[in-house]
Amino acid sequence: MFSHIMVGTDDVQVSKAFYDAVLGTLGIKPGMIDEQGRCFYMDQAGIFAVTPPLNGQTSTCGNGSTIGFSAQSPEQVDAWHAAGVQHGGTTCEAPPGIRQAGVGPLYLAYLRDPFGNKICALHRVQA
């Protein structure tokens, strides 16, 4: 359904350090910066990117928006969360843990990246 997800940043190097750390815990290779100064993370599931706004304005985060990344285990979610906090992210919502959802139990962690974008790591817990 999606070809890519891209979020804005006012400092690509700060964002790259943050996303290299959090996405690295999920087995994703460090981002590659292109000739336009955008940073791309690619794997078989899709593309995630950070970019300075092309219109030259200050970046903003989407109120009500969340980008979720799949994790293989609760331990991987915890490592993702810890890496994010260590690299300038801030915890938002509840601490990492199990939440009951209509689709069954989910092990989740939420962060705001250094520029306010809300991201999540999710592991579907087997009953």
C-alpha positions as CSV (number, residue, x, y, z in Angstrom):
1,M,0.0,0.0,0.0
2,F,2.8,2.5,0.8
3,S,5.9,3.2,-1.3
4,H,7.6,5.3,1.4
5,I,7.1,7.4,4.5
6,M,9.0,10.7,4.8
7,V,9.2,13.1,7.8
8,G,10.6,16.6,8.0
9,T,13.7,17.6,9.9
10,D,15.6,20.8,10.5
11,D,18.9,19.0,10.9
12,V,19.4,15.8,8.8
13,Q,22.6,14.8,10.8
14,V,20.7,14.9,14.1
15,S,17.9,12.9,12.6
16,K,20.2,10.4,11.0
17,A,22.0,9.8,14.3
18,F,18.6,9.2,16.0
19,Y,17.1,7.0,13.3
20,D,20.4,5.1,12.7
21,A,20.2,4.1,16.4
22,V,16.5,3.3,16.7
23,L,16.1,1.5,13.3
24,G,19.5,-0.3,13.9
25,T,17.9,-2.1,16.8
26,L,15.3,-3.5,14.2
27,G,18.1,-4.7,11.9
28,I,17.9,-1.8,9.4
29,K,21.1,-0.5,8.0
30,P,22.2,3.1,8.6
31,G,20.6,5.7,6.4
32,M,22.1,6.9,3.2
33,I,22.2,10.7,2.4
34,D,21.4,11.6,-1.2
35,E,22.6,14.6,-3.2
36,Q,19.6,16.7,-2.0
37,G,20.5,16.2,1.6
38,R,17.7,13.7,2.4
39,C,18.4,10.5,4.4
40,F,16.9,7.2,3.3
41,Y,16.4,3.9,5.1
42,M,15.5,1.0,2.9
43,D,14.6,-2.7,3.3
44,Q,12.3,-5.1,1.6
45,A,9.3,-3.8,3.7
46,G,9.7,-0.2,2.3
47,I,11.4,3.1,2.6
48,F,11.6,5.6,5.4
49,A,13.2,9.0,4.9
50,V,13.9,12.3,6.6
51,T,14.3,15.5,4.7
52,P,14.5,19.2,5.2
53,P,11.3,20.8,3.8
54,L,11.8,21.4,0.1
55,N,10.0,24.8,0.5
56,G,12.7,26.1,2.8
57,Q,10.3,26.5,5.7
58,T,10.8,25.1,9.2
59,S,9.8,21.4,9.6
60,T,6.7,20.6,11.6
61,C,5.4,17.3,13.0
62,G,1.9,16.1,12.2
63,N,-0.5,16.4,15.2
64,G,-2.3,13.1,15.5
65,S,0.2,11.3,13.2
66,T,2.2,8.2,14.3
67,I,4.6,6.1,12.3
68,G,4.9,2.5,13.5
69,F,7.9,0.2,13.0
70,S,7.5,-3.6,13.4
71,A,9.6,-5.4,16.0
72,Q,10.3,-9.1,16.4
73,S,10.1,-9.2,20.2
74,P,9.4,-7.2,23.3
75,E,13.2,-7.1,23.9
76,Q,13.7,-5.5,20.5
77,V,11.0,-2.9,21.3
78,D,12.8,-2.1,24.6
79,A,16.1,-1.8,22.8
80,W,14.5,0.5,20.2
81,H,13.0,2.7,22.9
82,A,16.3,2.9,24.9
83,A,18.3,3.8,21.7
84,G,15.8,6.5,20.9
85,V,16.0,8.1,24.4
86,Q,19.9,7.9,24.2
87,H,19.9,9.7,20.9
88,G,17.6,12.7,21.7
89,G,14.1,11.2,21.6
90,T,11.6,11.6,24.3
91,T,9.1,9.0,25.7
92,C,5.5,9.8,25.0
93,E,2.3,8.1,26.1
94,A,2.8,5.2,28.6
95,P,6.2,3.5,29.2
96,P,7.0,0.5,26.9
97,G,4.7,-2.5,27.6
98,I,1.7,-4.6,26.7
99,R,-1.5,-2.9,25.7
100,Q,-4.8,-4.6,25.0
101,A,-6.2,-3.9,21.5
102,G,-9.0,-5.2,19.4
103,V,-6.5,-7.3,17.5
104,G,-5.1,-8.8,20.6
105,P,-2.2,-7.9,23.0
106,L,0.5,-5.6,21.6
107,Y,3.9,-4.8,23.1
108,L,4.4,-1.1,22.2
109,A,6.8,1.8,22.9
110,Y,6.2,5.4,21.7
111,L,8.8,8.2,21.2
112,R,9.0,11.7,19.8
113,D,12.1,12.1,17.6
114,P,14.3,15.2,18.1
115,F,12.0,17.2,15.9
116,G,8.7,16.1,17.4
117,N,7.6,13.3,15.0
118,K,5.7,10.6,16.9
119,I,7.0,7.1,16.2
120,C,6.2,3.7,17.6
121,A,7.7,0.2,17.8
122,L,5.2,-2.6,17.8
123,H,5.4,-6.4,18.5
124,R,2.3,-8.5,18.2
125,V,2.2,-10.8,21.3
126,Q,1.2,-14.4,20.5
127,A,-1.7,-15.6,22.8
